Amino acid sequence: MSARSQVESLLAIIKEAAFKALDEYEKAGKPTPTLDSLDTHPLDIAEDKLQLKKVISKLEGACEQLCTTLAPPSHTIMNRAQEFGWACLRVAVQQKIADVLAKHPEGLHVDVLSEKVKIHPMKLGSILRVLAAKHCFREVSPDVFTNNRLSPSAKRLT
């Protein structure tokens, strides 16, 4: 199979899985939430979401394979070697950043947030930018961050 055929197959898998995920959200009685939403969806707290998990697993695998197929090998290896999002998330959980931001839905500037969580503003900005790039928080304007759909999960871990 040619690389183009592989990419087209992966795109078809991604499209099919994405539509199945949308269907699962709609079956639960509410539309699919956006990343900016702070509302809880019924599937967020449902105990039986096996079908959604299967679809998302397939979607994640196909997306990962698509990126790995299309990116130069050195790009993929560097991305994997430099993965430190987990460390940034650990800091966010330990310092209760989502808890602080929950009190400021409009967002907080890193200078103000840094005083509350006791992290140097430049370091905090870097940490939050990494997490915003991974859609764990949202940068609403330069150096101003707020919670999004994912960040309350970090809050609940504490």
C-alpha positions in Angstrom: 0.0 0.0 0.0 1.4 3.4 -0.9 1.9 6.1 1.7 -0.9 8.1 0.1 -3.3 5.2 0.4 -2.2 4.7 4.0 -2.9 8.4 4.8 -6.3 8.2 3.1 -7.2 5.1 5.1 -6.1 6.8 8.3 -8.2 9.9 7.4 -11.2 7.6 6.8 -10.7 5.9 10.2 -10.4 9.3 11.9 -13.5 10.7 10.3 -15.5 7.6 11.1 -14.3 7.5 14.7 -15.0 11.2 15.2 -18.5 10.9 14.0 -19.1 7.9 16.2 -17.8 9.9 19.2 -20.2 12.7 18.3 -23.0 10.2 18.2 -22.1 8.9 21.6 -22.3 12.4 23.1 -25.6 13.1 21.5 -27.0 9.7 22.7 -26.3 10.9 26.2 -28.7 13.8 25.7 -26.5 16.8 25.2 -24.3 18.0 22.3 -20.6 17.5 22.3 -19.0 20.2 24.6 -16.3 22.5 23.3 -12.9 22.7 24.9 -13.9 26.2 26.2 -16.9 24.8 28.0 -16.8 24.4 31.8 -20.2 22.6 31.9 -20.2 18.9 32.9 -21.5 16.6 30.2 -23.4 13.4 31.3 -20.7 11.3 29.7 -18.1 13.0 31.9 -19.6 11.3 35.0 -21.2 8.2 33.4 -19.8 4.9 34.7 -20.6 3.0 31.5 -18.8 4.8 28.7 -17.1 1.7 27.1 -18.3 2.5 23.6 -17.0 6.0 23.8 -13.6 4.8 25.2 -13.3 2.3 22.3 -14.0 5.0 19.7 -11.6 7.5 21.3 -8.9 4.8 21.5 -9.3 4.1 17.8 -9.3 7.9 17.1 -6.1 8.5 19.2 -4.3 5.6 17.5 -5.2 6.7 14.0 -4.2 10.4 14.7 -0.9 9.3 16.2 -0.2 7.1 13.2 -1.1 9.8 10.8 1.2 12.3 12.4 4.0 9.8 12.6 3.5 8.9 9.0 3.6 12.5 7.7 6.2 14.0 10.0 9.9 13.6 9.3 11.4 10.9 11.6 13.6 13.3 13.4 10.6 15.5 14.2 8.7 12.6 15.7 11.6 11.3 17.7 12.4 14.8 19.1 8.7 15.3 20.1 8.8 12.0 22.0 12.1 12.7 23.6 11.1 16.2 24.7 7.7 15.3 26.1 7.4 17.0 29.4 3.7 17.8 29.5 3.3 15.2 32.3 5.7 17.2 34.5 3.8 20.4 33.8 0.5 18.8 34.6 2.0 17.5 37.9 3.0 21.0 38.9 -0.4 22.3 38.0 -2.1 19.6 40.1 0.3 20.0 43.1 0.0 23.8 43.1 -3.8 23.7 42.6 -3.7 26.0 39.6 -7.1 24.9 38.4 -8.6 25.6 41.8 -7.2 29.2 41.8 -8.4 29.8 38.2 -11.8 28.5 39.1 -12.3 31.6 41.1 -11.4 33.8 38.1 -13.3 32.6 35.1 -12.2 35.6 33.1 -8.6 34.4 33.6 -5.6 35.6 35.6 -2.3 37.1 34.4 0.7 34.9 35.2 2.1 37.7 37.4 -1.0 37.5 39.7 -1.3 33.8 39.5 2.3 33.3 40.3 1.9 35.1 43.6 -1.0 32.8 44.5 0.7 29.5 43.6 4.2 30.5 44.6 5.9 29.8 41.2 8.1 32.3 39.4 6.1 34.1 36.7 8.3 33.1 33.8 8.3 29.4 34.8 4.6 29.5 35.4 4.0 31.1 32.0 6.1 28.4 30.3 4.3 25.6 32.2 0.8 27.0 31.4 1.7 27.5 27.7 2.8 23.9 27.4 -0.5 22.8 29.0 -2.5 25.3 26.9 -0.9 23.8 23.8 -2.2 20.4 25.0 -5.6 22.0 25.7 -5.4 21.5 29.4 -5.8 25.3 30.1 -6.7 28.2 27.8 -4.6 31.3 27.2 -7.3 34.0 26.6 -4.8 36.7 25.9 -1.0 37.0 26.2 0.0 35.6 29.7 -3.6 35.4 30.8 -4.9 31.9 31.5 -8.2 30.4 32.5 -9.7 26.9 33.0 -11.2 25.0 30.1 -13.0 21.7 29.8 -10.0 19.6 30.9 -8.6 21.6 33.7 -11.3 20.9 36.3 -10.2 17.2 36.1 -6.8 18.3 37.4 -8.7 20.2 40.1 -10.6 17.1 41.1 -7.4 15.1 41.4 -6.3 17.2 44.4 
